[in-house]
Amino acid sequence: MNTLLPEYASVLNTLRETAAKICKARDDTTAVINAPVRVYIDGGFDLLHSGHYNAIRQAKNMSDILVAGVNSDEDLLKNKGPTILNQEERAEILRHCKFVDEVVVGTQYTPDFELLKKLDCGFYAHGDDPCFNSDGVDLTKLFKERGMFKVFKRTEGVSTTDITGKLLALAEDSMKKDQQGHNGNQGSPN
């Protein structure tokens, strides 16, 4: 088992207690109270950056086993736009993250109870930023209502969108410099 930061030890104990209550409410006699807490986190994880790693680390500190769902290329295109890396490339990078125990490739952008049940996860973890799908549905609402939602602090000041914007600006600047260099040499004698 991983070494927990002191502030997360009580969170994990609370999660175990909540999982036990959910099992009892469902009359799930096969559930073991001391079973590992499995938490599901998902995302596009395109151009993985420090914000992603911080989210994954925080979610891991709320779990014994962290399952990371890599959203499908199709769902990301519909909900957020095109990706830089495809779902297999994004998943392969996550497989090498020490905080992730299991990786599921091609997940839906909008997680549901059926997915968590299939993955044997008792909780869905997401950052404290708003989380809506393309239809304007709050992805966390139903999980919150069932006591199956765990929130972590979003890392401010970093996003894939910002990184992509910087890359595009650098490419544009480089193209302008190339054009200026070619334009300046056109009038020169041999």
Number of C-alpha atoms within 10 A of each C-alpha: 7 10 8 15 10 9 9 17 15 13 15 18 14 13 23 22 15 16 25 19 14 17 17 13 9 9 10 11 9 7 13 11 15 10 11 15 21 23 27 28 23 22 18 25 23 23 17 15 13 11 17 20 18 16 20 26 17 21 29 27 24 28 28 19 21 24 26 26 24 28 26 20 22 17 19 23 13 12 14 13 11 14 18 13 15 17 21 14 15 22 22 13 13 23 15 10 12 11 21 19 16 15 18 16 19 19 21 18 25 19 18 14 15 9 14 18 11 8 16 14 22 25 26 24 24 24 17 12 12 9 14 15 15 13 7 8 11 13 17 21 14 13 18 14 9 10 17 22 19 21 17 18 13 16 16 8 7 13 17 18 12 11 13 13 12 12 12 12 12 12 12 12 12 12 12 12 12 12 11 11 11 11 11 10 10 9 8 7 5 5
